[in-house]
Amino acid sequence: MLLTESERAKQLRTRILDIVIATINGRAGGGTKYINWRDRDNLPTAIKSENYRKNFTQAVGKYVDGIPTYKYEQITGLIYKAVFRENVKEYRVVLRLQNEENVRHTLYAEVLLCISSFENGVAHQIEKRYSENGNKQLTIDEVKEIIDELAAAPMMEPFINDARSKMASRDVAFRDAWHGNLAEYLRAVTPDEFDKFIGDASIDFDNILEANREVLKRLKQADDDV
């Protein structure tokens, strides 16, 4: 973080990062794009977030005017932009994601929780505004107003700031991915965070799946019953 003032310092920083990333790659099994999966809290958070995501997609589907695929994509992009100052396309470029790769699958548990809370709040406000408008569907611009209001709400500030800080700092340390729009939130990654993702506190994703097998079965059964 400190090695940014001169060209020589930048070269030194790049070399240090190369060594660190190579070490992390080895510890993480050959790649860091999905290093968030090694966090014990990641899968349980992802499972819980699906309920909030359904609330969001159902609200958008019922109460927002527009072509389904387009309005989901556009509103999700507005939420991402509000939370970490990047739309989906920009985020994909930073993390070098392929078209078939899901952005949500790369999010740290704390960031995903913030996004889910935001989506749930937006869903609630969309339904409320729909009723206030005499059951008239909202436009994308009206939804953007809701998103902007929620992003500026004092209750969301701590969650958004924490998500920005963790994403900016961890992506630099673990993925060598630079979020320029979040530079002011960059901080040093703590020893506990290193332990969480590559140390003794981390866990192989196969083991995480095994530990949550029964939960996943119940979710699958619930989907099949719908």
Salt bridges, closest charged atoms under 4 A:
ASP39 OD1 - LYS196 NZ 3.74
GLU86 OE2 - HIS179 ND1 2.84
GLU90 OE1 - LYS81 NZ 3.25
GLU101 OE1 - LYS33 NZ 3.24
GLU110 OE1 - ARG170 NH1 2.89
GLU119 OE2 - ARG53 NH1 2.63
GLU119 OE2 - ARG104 NH1 2.86
GLU145 OE1 - ARG129 NH1 3.98
ASP148 OD2 - LYS144 NZ 2.95
GLU149 OE1 - ARG129 NH2 3.80
ASP162 OD1 - LYS166 NZ 2.58
ASP171 OD1 - ARG175 NH1 2.79
ASP171 OD2 - HIS179 NE2 2.60
GLU184 OE2 - ARG85 NH1 2.89
GLU193 OE2 - ARG170 NE 2.68
GLU193 OE1 - ARG187 NH1 3.06
ASP204 OD1 - ARG38 NH1 3.29
GLU210 OE1 - ARG213 NH2 2.54
GLU214 OE2 - LYS217 NZ 3.79
ASP223 OD1 - LYS54 NZ 3.10
ASP224 OD2 - LYS220 NZ 2.90
